[in-house]
Amino acid sequence: MSYTDLPLLNASLNGLSLALIIMAFVFIKRNNEKLHKLMMMSAIGSSTLFLISYVIYHYLKTLNASLITKYPEVGIMTTVYYVVLRTHSILAMVLVVLVVIAVRRALKDEREGHKKVVKWAFPIWLYVSLTGIVIYLMLYPFNPGNPG
């Protein structure tokens, strides 16, 4: 595996996290706390692996500035790309804090406090996971300036 394979791995981990948090939502709505917890811990694991892979990839890219991928100037799609990228990045940072608080409250069995945080964390996590995939698609396979 080359470091150039990491963007696809990252998008796949985002997709896995998305599927896991949706399953966790379904399980908690069915009052199945055991499977809900398993799905959430798996989603946290997947997201942690994503973060590690993301940092490694971008570190390796900084070692060779000619490898930095940029979205081409192609009109409205450039604006769309940067809006998605910026909202994704900002909300991803917010999400880390929310997940830490939610997990802490869950582990302390503070159900009402957990629900208050999750009310915000769940839709943000959905958005961050989905837009992570969209960013990959826009930057690599559907990038009009990408020769490969």
Contacts in CASP RR format, 6 or more apart in sequence:
PFRMAT RR
TARGET T0000
AUTHOR 0000-0000-0000
METHOD contacts of the structure
MODEL  1
MSYTDLPLLNASLNGLSLALIIMAFVFIKRNNEKLHKLMMMSAIGSSTLF
LISYVIYHYLKTLNASLITKYPEVGIMTTVYYVVLRTHSILAMVLVVLVV
IAVRRALKDEREGHKKVVKWAFPIWLYVSLTGIVIYLMLYPFNPGNPG
3 56 0 8 1.000
3 57 0 8 1.000
3 60 0 8 1.000
3 61 0 8 1.000
6 53 0 8 1.000
6 54 0 8 1.000
6 56 0 8 1.000
6 57 0 8 1.000
7 57 0 8 1.000
7 136 0 8 1.000
7 139 0 8 1.000
7 140 0 8 1.000
8 136 0 8 1.000
8 140 0 8 1.000
9 53 0 8 1.000
10 50 0 8 1.000
10 53 0 8 1.000
10 54 0 8 1.000
10 57 0 8 1.000
10 132 0 8 1.000
10 136 0 8 1.000
11 132 0 8 1.000
11 133 0 8 1.000
11 136 0 8 1.000
11 137 0 8 1.000
13 46 0 8 1.000
13 47 0 8 1.000
13 49 0 8 1.000
13 50 0 8 1.000
13 53 0 8 1.000
14 50 0 8 1.000
14 128 0 8 1.000
14 129 0 8 1.000
14 130 0 8 1.000
14 132 0 8 1.000
14 133 0 8 1.000
14 136 0 8 1.000
15 129 0 8 1.000
15 133 0 8 1.000
16 43 0 8 1.000
16 46 0 8 1.000
17 43 0 8 1.000
17 46 0 8 1.000
17 47 0 8 1.000
17 50 0 8 1.000
17 125 0 8 1.000
17 129 0 8 1.000
18 126 0 8 1.000
18 129 0 8 1.000
18 130 0 8 1.000
18 133 0 8 1.000
20 39 0 8 1.000
20 40 0 8 1.000
20 42 0 8 1.000
20 43 0 8 1.000
20 46 0 8 1.000
21 39 0 8 1.000
21 40 0 8 1.000
21 43 0 8 1.000
21 122 0 8 1.000
21 125 0 8 1.000
21 126 0 8 1.000
21 129 0 8 1.000
22 126 0 8 1.000
23 35 0 8 1.000
23 39 0 8 1.000
24 35 0 8 1.000
24 36 0 8 1.000
24 39 0 8 1.000
24 40 0 8 1.000
24 43 0 8 1.000
25 122 0 8 1.000
27 33 0 8 1.000
27 35 0 8 1.000
27 36 0 8 1.000
27 39 0 8 1.000
28 36 0 8 1.000
37 106 0 8 1.000
40 103 0 8 1.000
40 106 0 8 1.000
43 125 0 8 1.000
44 99 0 8 1.000
44 103 0 8 1.000
47 99 0 8 1.000
61 67 0 8 1.000
61 68 0 8 1.000
61 69 0 8 1.000
62 68 0 8 1.000
69 139 0 8 1.000
69 140 0 8 1.000
69 143 0 8 1.000
69 146 0 8 1.000
71 78 0 8 1.000
71 81 0 8 1.000
71 82 0 8 1.000
71 138 0 8 1.000
71 139 0 8 1.000
71 143 0 8 1.000
72 78 0 8 1.000
72 143 0 8 1.000
72 144 0 8 1.000
72 145 0 8 1.000
74 144 0 8 1.000
74 145 0 8 1.000
77 138 0 8 1.000
77 144 0 8 1.000
80 138 0 8 1.000
81 135 0 8 1.000
81 138 0 8 1.000
81 139 0 8 1.000
84 131 0 8 1.000
84 134 0 8 1.000
84 135 0 8 1.000
84 138 0 8 1.000
85 135 0 8 1.000
87 127 0 8 1.000
87 131 0 8 1.000
88 127 0 8 1.000
88 128 0 8 1.000
88 131 0 8 1.000
88 132 0 8 1.000
88 135 0 8 1.000
91 124 0 8 1.000
91 127 0 8 1.000
91 128 0 8 1.000
92 128 0 8 1.000
94 124 0 8 1.000
95 121 0 8 1.000
95 124 0 8 1.000
95 125 0 8 1.000
95 128 0 8 1.000
98 117 0 8 1.000
98 120 0 8 1.000
98 121 0 8 1.000
98 124 0 8 1.000
99 121 0 8 1.000
99 125 0 8 1.000
101 117 0 8 1.000
102 114 0 8 1.000
102 117 0 8 1.000
102 118 0 8 1.000
102 121 0 8 1.000
105 111 0 8 1.000
105 113 0 8 1.000
105 114 0 8 1.000
105 117 0 8 1.000
106 114 0 8 1.000
139 146 0 8 1.000
140 146 0 8 1.000
END
